[in-house]
Amino acid sequence: MTFTRRQTLGALGAAAALPAMTMGLSACGSSAEGDGTSLKVLQYEDPTSAQGQGWKRALEIFKEQHPDVTVDFQQTSFDAVRQNAKITLSGNEVPDVIEFNKGNADGGQLAAQGLLTDLTETVTARGWDAKVSDSMSSFALYEDGMAGSGSWFGIPNIGEYVTLFYNQDLFDQHGITPDISDLEGLEAAMDTLLAAGITPIASSAATSQGFNQMWIWYSLVSAIAARDEIDDFMFVKGPVDFSANPWAEGTERFQSWIDRGYVGTDIAGLNFEQATVNFLSGNAAMVVWNHGVFHRAVAEADFNWGWMTFPGANLVMGSSGHLWGVPERAKNKELAYEFIDITLSDEVQNVIGELGGLPIAGDPAAITDERTRDYTEGFVELMDGNALSYYPDYPVIGFIQEHMQAMSNGNETAQEYLDALQSFYDEGTQQ
């Protein structure tokens, strides 16, 4: 799991200058056609992860189908791709398939600079659009560097969603049942835990890797948001008034959760790993996170546990994973398309699903472990219902972390936060 999947409003403005750059690259000419005897894949997934294991199987299938093709399956890092993608994709020895981060600042810029192949015709011809649903395709589509519409430049393999993971043993000890119907019911449960001296939610607010507070805030906003309100914010489709709901009510409730002690105290210097450990060690009853905690709890929790979305939520925080792309200068594009196609095959998607990787085109019924199957079915229900609200820092990179820490320290009120967010967002979108 990576936690730097974000983009900047500054990049939105930068996109305006990109067509000229695209023309410049095009003028350099495309790469020479390959001879179809080699395939180079550059990716950064942990090979032990569910997705990494799925791609290992995809590689085996590809080699079985193309015994005369030499495959160079290279492992790199997320940061290396982010920092060097433009240089890598502008050279003469580019990979045929590359994994890259979604969002305007990453995939959007690469697409607008002419460094990625427009996959739209291939997507239709191979039926990938039938496997990648609306909510999973939002960050695969770019137009002038902006996500949410336009042509296909990326293909995701997995998704993710954010839930409340809870300590069932602690719930049982204090008479709390997880079938809570609304946020008021959740708050009543947290009051019970506080009265017993138990921190309800393990959280973090460090400016470096302290993402929990941001995810709690945005989950509260998403819980009362409508689809178009989130899309206006995320894809700059319409004006956003942060003094109105869902932003105002969600932020005020978040402020009240800080003031009441629901998210603990002295969390301004904590990161997500410390929050996770506080939950897994039984020092807090819940934690808000994605499949990273699911896998950690399976392996490490010595108590009974479960998960639930925010009670009564309209939308739930979550998104597609990182993307496959085919560089414009790739020499063996047909082989690249075949490899991507294999990663979307039933066999590979079900390998990912069996390991809890939340595949976007797998069959949850094929998963043998009941808990993993239930967790995956929860994701599929949200994905199919177009009920995922993405991650809030995509449009406002560099803003939320600092202000989450200030609110958690008591140095900024909900109103001050919303005013600052309005100014930052407006400045970025009006560039």
Kinemage of the C-alpha trace (Angstrom):
@kinemage 1
@onewidth
@group {chain A} dominant
@subgroup {mainchain}
@vectorlist {calphas} color= white
{ca met a 1} P 0.000 0.000 0.000
{ca thr a 2} L 1.301 3.406 -0.898
{ca phe a 3} L 0.125 6.625 0.643
{ca thr a 4} L 1.296 9.250 -1.751
{ca arg a 5} L -1.412 8.910 -4.324
{ca arg a 6} L -2.192 12.514 -4.676
{ca gln a 7} L -2.156 15.327 -7.107
{ca thr a 8} L -1.957 19.050 -6.935
{ca leu a 9} L -4.191 21.822 -7.998
{ca gly a 10} L -1.015 23.471 -9.127
{ca ala a 11} L -0.762 20.720 -11.685
{ca leu a 12} L -4.144 21.724 -13.037
{ca gly a 13} L -2.755 25.057 -13.995
{ca ala a 14} L 0.399 23.486 -15.366
{ca ala a 15} L -1.736 21.406 -17.688
{ca ala a 16} L -2.578 24.519 -19.686
{ca ala a 17} L 1.009 24.671 -20.941
{ca leu a 18} L 1.188 21.001 -21.761
{ca pro a 19} L -0.208 20.881 -25.319
{ca ala a 20} L 2.922 22.653 -26.557
{ca met a 21} L 5.048 20.060 -24.781
{ca thr a 22} L 2.991 17.325 -26.423
{ca met a 23} L 3.645 18.820 -29.835
{ca gly a 24} L 7.327 18.937 -29.030
{ca leu a 25} L 7.475 15.277 -28.180
{ca ser a 26} L 5.455 14.317 -31.217
{ca ala a 27} L 7.893 16.249 -33.374
{ca cys a 28} L 10.672 13.993 -32.086
{ca gly a 29} L 8.946 11.060 -33.789
{ca ser a 30} L 7.686 7.833 -32.296
{ca ser a 31} L 9.892 4.901 -31.435
{ca ala a 32} L 10.813 2.239 -33.921
{ca glu a 33} L 8.548 -0.791 -34.094
{ca gly a 34} L 9.784 -3.743 -32.109
{ca asp a 35} L 10.211 -7.199 -33.563
{ca gly a 36} L 7.715 -8.783 -31.194
{ca thr a 37} L 10.313 -10.923 -29.455
{ca ser a 38} L 10.595 -9.010 -26.196
{ca leu a 39} L 8.403 -7.388 -23.546
{ca lys a 40} L 9.639 -5.037 -20.836
{ca val a 41} L 7.380 -4.372 -17.833
{ca leu a 42} L 8.267 -1.748 -15.206
{ca gln a 43} L 6.245 -1.904 -11.975
{ca tyr a 44} L 6.568 -1.241 -8.243
{ca glu a 45} L 4.158 -3.545 -6.406
{ca asp a 46} L 5.383 -5.588 -3.449
{ca pro a 47} L 5.864 -9.067 -4.961
{ca thr a 48} L 4.411 -10.634 -1.797
{ca ser a 49} L 1.199 -8.586 -2.005
{ca ala a 50} L -2.021 -9.932 -3.492
{ca gln a 51} L -1.549 -7.827 -6.608
{ca gly a 52} L 2.119 -8.829 -6.812
{ca gln a 53} L 1.154 -12.490 -6.624
{ca gly a 54} L -1.517 -11.983 -9.261
{ca trp a 55} L 0.963 -10.374 -11.621
{ca lys a 56} L 3.390 -13.217 -10.989
{ca arg a 57} L 0.718 -15.578 -12.307
{ca ala a 58} L 0.019 -13.219 -15.220
{ca leu a 59} L 3.700 -13.357 -16.119
{ca glu a 60} L 3.616 -17.161 -16.085
{ca ile a 61} L 0.570 -17.219 -18.365
{ca phe a 62} L 2.142 -14.720 -20.749
{ca lys a 63} L 5.306 -16.826 -21.015
{ca glu a 64} L 3.221 -19.960 -21.616
{ca gln a 65} L 1.416 -18.207 -24.449
{ca his a 66} L 4.561 -16.593 -25.876
{ca pro a 67} L 7.446 -19.016 -25.339
{ca asp a 68} L 9.590 -17.181 -27.907
{ca val a 69} L 9.237 -13.784 -26.231
{ca thr a 70} L 11.879 -12.625 -23.767
{ca val a 71} L 10.247 -10.883 -20.805
{ca asp a 72} L 12.041 -8.324 -18.643
{ca phe a 73} L 9.819 -7.862 -15.570
{ca gln a 74} L 11.465 -5.060 -13.630
{ca gln a 75} L 10.845 -4.103 -9.992
{ca thr a 76} L 11.241 -0.473 -8.988
{ca ser a 77} L 9.712 1.820 -6.363
{ca phe a 78} L 6.682 4.082 -6.342
{ca asp a 79} L 8.847 7.119 -5.629
{ca ala a 80} L 11.271 6.227 -8.433
{ca val a 81} L 8.469 6.172 -10.981
{ca arg a 82} L 7.000 9.429 -9.683
{ca gln a 83} L 10.346 11.184 -9.821
{ca asn a 84} L 11.695 9.738 -13.072
{ca ala a 85} L 8.686 8.848 -15.215
{ca lys a 86} L 9.097 11.727 -17.650
{ca ile a 87} L 12.795 10.948 -18.196
{ca thr a 88} L 12.109 7.221 -18.465
{ca leu a 89} L 9.295 7.619 -20.973
{ca ser a 90} L 11.127 10.207 -23.075
{ca gly a 91} L 14.151 8.018 -23.745
{ca asn a 92} L 14.882 5.461 -26.403
{ca glu a 93} L 14.741 2.411 -24.120
{ca val a 94} L 11.274 2.791 -22.666
{ca pro a 95} L 9.339 -0.111 -21.125
{ca asp a 96} L 6.428 -1.581 -23.055
{ca val a 97} L 4.208 -1.529 -19.959
{ca ile a 98} L 4.587 0.820 -16.981
{ca glu a 99} L 2.745 1.108 -13.683
{ca phe a 100} L 2.061 4.697 -12.656
{ca asn a 101} L 0.144 6.676 -10.051
{ca lys a 102} L -3.317 7.984 -10.882
{ca gly a 103} L -4.269 11.628 -10.641
{ca asn a 104} L -3.628 14.882 -12.465
{ca ala a 105} L -0.110 15.372 -11.134
{ca asp a 106} L 1.002 11.912 -12.279
{ca gly a 107} L -1.072 10.103 -14.902
{ca gly a 108} L -2.628 13.373 -16.041
{ca gln a 109} L 0.691 15.046 -16.729
{ca leu a 110} L 2.164 11.989 -18.450
{ca ala a 111} L -0.887 11.756 -20.698
{ca ala a 112} L -0.931 15.474 -21.482
{ca gln a 113} L 2.777 15.421 -22.310
{ca gly a 114} L 2.187 12.743 -24.931
{ca leu a 115} L 4.201 10.134 -23.041
{ca leu a 116} L 1.393 7.590 -22.748
{ca thr a 117} L -0.543 5.826 -25.483
{ca asp a 118} L -4.224 6.661 -25.836
{ca leu a 119} L -5.750 3.258 -25.062
{ca thr a 120} L -9.337 4.116 -25.931
{ca glu a 121} L -9.588 1.987 -29.090
{ca thr a 122} L -7.808 -0.920 -27.413
{ca val a 123} L -10.060 -0.670 -24.353
{ca thr a 124} L -13.126 -1.001 -26.558
{ca ala a 125} L -11.685 -3.717 -28.785
{ca arg a 126} L -10.588 -5.882 -25.857
{ca gly a 127} L -13.658 -5.199 -23.727
{ca trp a 128} L -11.725 -3.691 -20.840
{ca asp a 129} L -14.430 -1.062 -20.397
{ca ala a 130} L -16.812 -3.877 -19.443
{ca lys a 131} L -14.437 -4.936 -16.643
{ca val a 132} L -13.479 -1.497 -15.339
{ca ser a 133} L -16.654 0.030 -13.903
{ca asp a 134} L -17.509 3.738 -13.787
{ca ser a 135} L -16.051 4.376 -10.345
{ca met a 136} L -12.883 2.457 -11.193
{ca ser a 137} L -12.363 4.241 -14.515
{ca ser a 138} L -12.512 7.812 -13.208
{ca phe a 139} L -8.756 8.082 -12.723
{ca ala a 140} L -7.976 6.090 -15.883
{ca leu a 141} L -9.510 8.810 -18.078
{ca tyr a 142} L -7.767 12.108 -18.793
{ca glu a 143} L -8.479 15.139 -20.920
{ca asp a 144} L -5.850 17.900 -21.088
{ca gly a 145} L -4.275 16.392 -17.977
{ca met a 146} L -7.502 16.392 -15.988
{ca ala a 147} L -8.926 13.174 -14.577
{ca gly a 148} L -12.547 12.101 -14.736
{ca ser a 149} L -13.286 12.187 -18.468
{ca gly a 150} L -11.663 11.992 -21.861
{ca ser a 151} L -9.513 9.193 -23.263
{ca trp a 152} L -8.251 6.051 -21.564
{ca phe a 153} L -4.584 6.284 -20.610
{ca gly a 154} L -4.505 3.783 -17.733
{ca ile a 155} L -5.967 0.458 -16.638
{ca pro a 156} L -6.401 -0.426 -12.941
{ca asn a 157} L -6.358 -3.973 -11.598
{ca ile a 158} L -7.589 -3.520 -8.025
{ca gly a 159} L -9.545 -1.152 -5.821
{ca glu a 160} L -9.669 -0.212 -2.154
{ca tyr a 161} L -12.116 1.148 0.369
{ca val a 162} L -11.970 2.637 3.848
{ca thr a 163} L -13.917 1.218 6.788
{ca leu a 164} L -14.046 1.236 10.558
{ca phe a 165} L -12.246 -1.833 11.863
{ca tyr a 166} L -13.429 -2.680 15.363
{ca asn a 167} L -12.340 -4.843 18.293
{ca gln a 168} L -15.291 -7.185 18.741
{ca asp a 169} L -14.090 -8.283 22.188
{ca leu a 170} L -14.093 -4.704 23.476
{ca phe a 171} L -17.497 -4.106 21.900
{ca asp a 172} L -18.874 -7.225 23.629
{ca gln a 173} L -17.406 -6.266 26.995
{ca his a 174} L -19.277 -2.964 26.900
{ca gly a 175} L -22.524 -4.104 25.323
{ca ile a 176} L -21.922 -2.562 21.905
{ca thr a 177} L -23.173 -4.279 18.775
{ca pro a 178} L -21.718 -3.367 15.373
{ca asp a 179} L -25.115 -3.145 13.664
{ca ile a 180} L -25.197 0.620 14.230
{ca ser a 181} L -27.565 2.436 11.899
{ca asp a 182} L -26.351 6.038 11.948
{ca leu a 183} L -23.603 8.365 13.121
{ca glu a 184} L -25.541 9.278 16.257
{ca gly a 185} L -25.563 5.609 17.214
{ca leu a 186} L -21.823 5.412 16.602
{ca glu a 187} L -21.285 8.429 18.820
{ca ala a 188} L -23.351 6.817 21.584
{ca ala a 189} L -21.141 3.724 21.355
{ca met a 190} L -18.026 5.892 21.534
{ca asp a 191} L -19.402 7.669 24.625
{ca thr a 192} L -19.773 4.250 26.264
{ca leu a 193} L -16.161 3.381 25.436
{ca leu a 194} L -14.885 6.731 26.698
{ca ala a 195} L -16.746 6.297 29.966
{ca ala a 196} L -14.910 2.986 30.389
{ca gly a 197} L -11.545 4.675 29.787
{ca ile a 198} L -11.115 3.254 26.280
{ca thr a 199} L -10.031 5.376 23.310
{ca pro a 200} L -12.761 4.817 20.692
{ca ile a 201} L -10.679 5.363 17.525
{ca ala a 202} L -6.925 5.083 17.090
{ca ser a 203} L -5.808 7.994 14.932
{ca ser a 204} L -2.831 10.006 13.737
{ca ala a 205} L -2.190 13.543 12.486
{ca ala a 206} L 1.548 13.877 11.824
{ca thr a 207} L 2.243 15.877 8.678
{ca ser a 208} L 4.355 12.933 7.528
{ca gln a 209} L 2.323 9.732 7.149
{ca gly a 210} L -0.297 10.737 9.731
{ca phe a 211} L -3.251 10.124 7.430
{ca asn a 212} L -5.878 8.804 9.858
{ca gln a 213} L -7.404 12.166 10.760
{ca met a 214} L -7.762 13.093 7.092
{ca trp a 215} L -9.513 9.815 6.377
{ca ile a 216} L -11.869 10.240 9.344
{ca trp a 217} L -12.734 13.807 8.295
{ca tyr a 218} L -13.393 12.841 4.692
{ca ser a 219} L -15.391 9.751 5.725
{ca leu a 220} L -17.682 12.049 7.745
{ca val a 221} L -18.075 14.380 4.755
{ca ser a 222} L -18.668 11.440 2.390
{ca ala a 223} L -21.258 9.991 4.753
{ca ile a 224} L -23.644 12.862 4.026
{ca ala a 225} L -22.483 13.805 0.518
{ca ala a 226} L -24.209 13.296 -2.827
{ca arg a 227} L -22.384 11.897 -5.856
{ca asp a 228} L -22.346 15.198 -7.734
{ca glu a 229} L -21.026 17.110 -4.719
{ca ile a 230} L -18.003 14.824 -4.523
{ca asp a 231} L -17.458 14.839 -8.296
{ca asp a 232} L -17.611 18.643 -8.398
{ca phe a 233} L -14.840 18.746 -5.788
{ca met a 234} L -12.746 15.901 -7.153
{ca phe a 235} L -12.921 16.629 -10.879
{ca val a 236} L -13.658 20.371 -10.762
{ca lys a 237} L -16.942 19.843 -12.561
{ca gly a 238} L -18.742 22.637 -10.745
{ca pro a 239} L -18.290 25.293 -8.064
{ca val a 240} L -17.704 24.029 -4.524
{ca asp a 241} L -18.962 25.992 -1.510
{ca phe a 242} L -17.153 24.644 1.538
{ca ser a 243} L -19.356 26.735 3.849
{ca ala a 244} L -22.322 24.555 2.835
{ca asn a 245} L -23.036 20.878 3.392
{ca pro a 246} L -21.673 18.277 3.206
{ca trp a 247} L -18.423 20.099 3.951
{ca ala a 248} L -19.689 22.281 6.798
{ca glu a 249} L -21.620 19.612 8.707
{ca gly a 250} L -18.950 16.961 8.155
{ca thr a 251} L -16.174 19.258 9.357
{ca glu a 252} L -18.130 20.474 12.367
{ca arg a 253} L -18.831 16.874 13.376
{ca phe a 254} L -15.160 16.062 12.924
{ca gln a 255} L -14.266 18.995 15.183
{ca ser a 256} L -16.681 17.678 17.800
{ca trp a 257} L -15.066 14.233 17.615
{ca ile a 258} L -11.692 15.830 18.373
{ca asp a 259} L -13.149 17.877 21.229
{ca arg a 260} L -14.931 14.878 22.772
{ca gly a 261} L -11.799 12.726 22.645
{ca tyr a 262} L -13.197 10.127 20.230
{ca val a 263} L -9.921 10.039 18.275
{ca gly a 264} L -7.616 10.088 21.301
{ca thr a 265} L -5.265 12.775 22.537
{ca asp a 266} L -1.709 13.766 21.652
{ca ile a 267} L -2.044 12.382 18.145
{ca ala a 268} L -0.463 15.300 16.267
{ca gly a 269} L 2.904 13.531 16.092
{ca leu a 270} L 1.604 10.042 15.331
{ca asn a 271} L 1.689 8.345 11.937
{ca phe a 272} L -0.629 5.714 10.472
{ca glu a 273} L 1.608 2.829 11.543
{ca gln a 274} L 1.440 3.942 15.172
{ca ala a 275} L -2.336 4.261 14.939
{ca thr a 276} L -2.528 0.763 13.456
{ca val a 277} L -0.378 -0.636 16.261
{ca asn a 278} L -2.548 1.098 18.868
{ca phe a 279} L -5.575 -0.682 17.428
{ca leu a 280} L -3.905 -4.078 17.030
{ca ser a 281} L -2.500 -3.916 20.562
{ca gly a 282} L -5.987 -3.312 21.985
{ca asn a 283} L -5.294 0.266 23.107
{ca ala a 284} L -8.188 1.581 21.010
{ca ala a 285} L -11.489 0.014 20.000
{ca met a 286} L -11.476 1.032 16.334
{ca val a 287} L -9.318 2.366 13.534
{ca val a 288} L -10.295 3.886 10.173
{ca trp a 289} L -8.264 2.389 7.351
{ca asn a 290} L -8.318 0.304 4.167
{ca his a 291} L -7.311 -3.259 3.297
{ca gly a 292} L -3.888 -2.671 4.856
{ca val a 293} L -5.424 -3.112 8.315
{ca phe a 294} L -7.545 -6.014 7.065
{ca his a 295} L -4.390 -7.957 6.205
{ca arg a 296} L -2.598 -6.850 9.368
{ca ala a 297} L -5.529 -7.899 11.547
{ca val a 298} L -5.729 -11.310 9.873
{ca ala a 299} L -2.068 -11.907 10.662
{ca glu a 300} L -1.599 -10.100 13.973
{ca ala a 301} L -4.807 -9.498 15.949
{ca asp a 302} L -5.172 -11.711 19.012
{ca phe a 303} L -8.793 -10.621 19.494
{ca asn a 304} L -12.010 -11.036 17.566
{ca trp a 305} L -12.548 -8.186 15.106
{ca gly a 306} L -14.708 -6.982 12.272
{ca trp a 307} L -15.288 -4.015 10.000
{ca met a 308} L -18.119 -1.729 8.942
{ca thr a 309} L -18.555 1.303 6.767
{ca phe a 310} L -19.529 4.523 8.513
{ca pro a 311} L -23.119 3.900 9.676
{ca gly a 312} L -25.718 5.294 7.285
{ca ala a 313} L -23.096 6.647 4.889
{ca asn a 314} L -24.157 7.797 1.421
{ca leu a 315} L -20.643 7.394 0.041
{ca val a 316} L -17.543 5.620 1.294
{ca met a 317} L -13.949 6.667 0.853
{ca gly a 318} L -12.167 4.485 -1.712
{ca ser a 319} L -10.814 4.355 -5.226
{ca ser a 320} L -9.145 2.268 -7.875
{ca gly a 321} L -5.529 1.247 -7.471
{ca his a 322} L -2.529 2.318 -9.485
{ca leu a 323} L -2.616 2.031 -13.265
{ca trp a 324} L -1.038 0.111 -16.082
{ca gly a 325} L -0.042 2.263 -19.037
{ca val a 326} L 1.645 1.766 -22.397
{ca pro a 327} L 4.291 4.389 -23.177
{ca glu a 328} L 3.832 6.215 -26.464
{ca arg a 329} L 7.367 5.203 -27.439
{ca ala a 330} L 6.945 1.523 -26.490
{ca lys a 331} L 8.259 -0.816 -29.158
{ca asn a 332} L 6.004 -3.806 -28.562
{ca lys a 333} L 2.569 -2.397 -27.905
{ca glu a 334} L 0.585 -5.438 -29.027
{ca leu a 335} L 2.473 -7.595 -26.515
{ca ala a 336} L 1.878 -4.913 -23.898
{ca tyr a 337} L -1.865 -5.050 -24.551
{ca glu a 338} L -1.826 -8.823 -24.275
{ca phe a 339} L -0.039 -8.680 -20.917
{ca ile a 340} L -2.480 -6.112 -19.514
{ca asp a 341} L -5.335 -8.235 -20.840
{ca ile a 342} L -4.009 -11.241 -18.899
{ca thr a 343} L -3.882 -9.217 -15.670
{ca leu a 344} L -7.615 -8.574 -16.147
{ca ser a 345} L -8.357 -12.237 -16.874
{ca asp a 346} L -10.612 -14.244 -14.587
{ca glu a 347} L -7.721 -16.435 -13.469
{ca val a 348} L -5.423 -13.596 -12.432
{ca gln a 349} L -8.204 -11.483 -10.941
{ca asn a 350} L -9.311 -14.451 -8.844
{ca val a 351} L -5.748 -15.033 -7.615
{ca ile a 352} L -5.747 -11.430 -6.412
{ca gly a 353} L -9.187 -11.897 -4.858
{ca glu a 354} L -8.262 -15.089 -3.032
{ca leu a 355} L -5.412 -13.193 -1.369
{ca gly a 356} L -7.678 -10.285 -0.325
{ca gly a 357} L -6.468 -7.837 -2.973
{ca leu a 358} L -9.918 -6.489 -3.957
{ca pro a 359} L -9.818 -7.187 -7.709
{ca ile a 360} L -12.003 -5.000 -9.913
{ca ala a 361} L -13.034 -7.830 -12.248
{ca gly a 362} L -12.834 -10.936 -10.086
{ca asp a 363} L -15.556 -13.245 -8.815
{ca pro a 364} L -16.022 -12.873 -5.045
{ca ala a 365} L -17.890 -16.179 -4.968
{ca ala a 366} L -14.668 -17.925 -5.989
{ca ile a 367} L -12.892 -16.792 -2.803
{ca thr a 368} L -12.609 -19.715 -0.392
{ca asp a 369} L -11.966 -17.822 2.854
{ca glu a 370} L -15.287 -16.587 4.233
{ca arg a 371} L -13.927 -13.422 5.834
{ca thr a 372} L -11.980 -12.415 2.723
{ca arg a 373} L -15.047 -13.152 0.597
{ca asp a 374} L -17.258 -10.957 2.809
{ca tyr a 375} L -14.724 -8.131 2.757
{ca thr a 376} L -14.449 -8.341 -1.036
{ca glu a 377} L -18.217 -8.458 -1.514
{ca gly a 378} L -18.482 -5.258 0.509
{ca phe a 379} L -16.097 -3.559 -1.885
{ca val a 380} L -17.859 -4.887 -4.975
{ca glu a 381} L -21.209 -3.606 -3.703
{ca leu a 382} L -19.779 -0.106 -3.318
{ca met a 383} L -17.931 -0.278 -6.653
{ca asp a 384} L -20.989 -1.453 -8.567
{ca gly a 385} L -23.141 1.151 -6.820
{ca asn a 386} L -20.741 3.958 -7.763
{ca ala a 387} L -20.565 4.798 -4.049
{ca leu a 388} L -16.836 5.415 -3.631
{ca ser a 389} L -15.738 8.985 -2.926
{ca tyr a 390} L -12.006 8.663 -3.776
{ca tyr a 391} L -9.295 10.274 -1.610
{ca pro a 392} L -9.622 13.935 -0.603
{ca asp a 393} L -6.042 15.019 -1.120
{ca tyr a 394} L -6.091 14.366 -4.895
{ca pro a 395} L -7.304 17.914 -5.695
{ca val a 396} L -5.577 19.728 -2.817
{ca ile a 397} L -2.179 18.163 -2.339
{ca gly a 398} L -0.115 19.701 0.399
{ca phe a 399} L -3.093 21.266 2.153
{ca ile a 400} L -4.998 18.754 4.240
{ca gln a 401} L -2.234 17.137 6.290
{ca glu a 402} L -0.981 20.378 7.788
{ca his a 403} L -4.480 21.531 8.672
{ca met a 404} L -5.516 18.164 10.120
{ca gln a 405} L -2.610 18.482 12.508
{ca ala a 406} L -3.604 22.062 13.397
{ca met a 407} L -7.198 21.029 14.124
{ca ser a 408} L -6.030 18.044 16.174
{ca asn a 409} L -3.764 20.340 18.198
{ca gly a 410} L -6.615 22.738 18.837
{ca asn a 411} L -4.843 25.441 16.827
{ca glu a 412} L -7.499 25.696 14.136
{ca thr a 413} L -11.293 25.597 14.278
{ca ala a 414} L -13.610 23.910 11.813
{ca gln a 415} L -14.560 27.315 10.389
{ca glu a 416} L -10.943 28.368 9.984
{ca tyr a 417} L -10.185 25.084 8.250
{ca leu a 418} L -13.084 25.473 5.831
{ca asp a 419} L -12.141 29.081 5.046
{ca ala a 420} L -8.558 28.069 4.308
{ca leu a 421} L -9.712 25.113 2.202
{ca gln a 422} L -11.975 27.379 0.154
{ca ser a 423} L -9.129 29.785 -0.564
{ca phe a 424} L -6.672 27.025 -1.465
{ca tyr a 425} L -9.134 25.205 -3.708
{ca asp a 426} L -10.354 28.341 -5.467
{ca glu a 427} L -6.825 29.538 -6.106
{ca gly a 428} L -5.878 26.208 -7.631
{ca thr a 429} L -8.938 25.760 -9.806
{ca gln a 430} L -8.873 29.303 -11.141
{ca gln a 431} L -5.306 29.074 -12.406
